[in-house]
Amino acid sequence: MQQIEQLKNLVVMAVADGSLGEPELALLAERCCELGLDENQLQTAIAFGLSNQAAIQLPQEPAEQEALLADLMRMMAADGRLSEPEKRLFSVAAAKMNFDASRVNELIDRLTHCP
């Protein structure tokens, strides 16, 4: 999956609860840098996420699918609240990529437990 698509997916999740707050913007800026993207690409991703065309693009490769779900989880937690729209969006994305509850729980465990 292209980095810009990954960033757009994060923006879609960030605005799923109806707002785009400072914690989400900080995580978006951080991921933008990590993905090797610039400020213009971040602005493009934010504009996409706020548009009527906003939708998550699901990758086909298993590693990319897992990376997307991990990023979506981080974005959901960025503001310290898990809203119902965020949970629904995450659940639909996981289901469409054939992640069952045990795979999602395994991913959560990996993300929340430091070695």
N, C-alpha and C positions, 0 to 999 in steps of 0.2 A: 504494500500500500504506500502510496506517495505520502511524504511528510505533510504536505498541505492538506490532504484529505484527513489525516489523523488529527491535525489541529482543528479543522472544521468540525470534526466529530466531537471534539472536546468543547468547542463553543456551543454546539447544539445541546450537549448535556448541561453546560454551565447556565444556559438560559431556560432550561426545562422547567425550573421552578418559578419562572416569571420575572427573575431579576438577575442582574449581572453585577455582583458586588466586588469589593476590593479583594477578598481572598481568591475568588475565581479569576479575576484579572491577573493577580500575582502568579497563580499557577499557570495560566495561559502564557504569560510572558516567559516564565521559566521553561515551559515545554517548548515554546517557540525557539528559544536559544538552543535547547538540547537537540531539537530536530534540525538545527542548522538553517532556520528560516529567519527572515528579516522583519522589520517593523511593518513594511508594506504588506507582506504576506499575512501578518497578524491582523492588520486592519481588514484585509480581504476576507479572512476567516470569520472575523467578528461580524462584518456586514452580511456574510452568508448566513451565519447563525441567527441573525436578527430578521432575516428575510422570510417571505412566505415559502420559499423553496427549501428552507432548512430541513434536512433529514440526515440521519446517520447513514454513511456508506459502509457496508459491511465487507471486510476483506475475506478472501477465499483461503488464504494460507493459514494453517492452524496456529503457527507462532504469531502471526499478525493479529489473529482473532484474540488470542490470549493477551497480547500487548494492548489491544484496544480495550478489552474489558478491564484490564488493570488501570489504564488511564481513566476510563469512565468512573471506576470506583474512587480513584483519587479526587476526581473532579466533584463527585457527589459529596465527598467528605470535606471538601475545601472550606465550606462555610460553617461546618459543625452541625449541620442539619440535613437529614435525609427526608426530602419531600416525597409525597406520593407520586407526582409526575416523574421525578428522577428515578424512583424505584421501578415504575412501570416501564420507562424507556430502557433502563438497564435490563430488566427481565425480558422484554421483547427482543432486544439485541442478542442476549445470551441464548434465548430459545431459537431464534432464527439461525444462529450459528451452531445449533445442536449441543449447547452446553447444558448438561443436566445439573440438578441441585448439588450433587456430590462434586462435580468438577468446579462449580462456582465456589463451593465451600472450601475446596482445596486451594483455589486461587486466593481467596480471602485469607486463609491461614498463612499462605506464603507471604502475602503482602503485609500482614500484621505482626508477624513474628520475625524479629531480627536474629541473625545467627549469633 
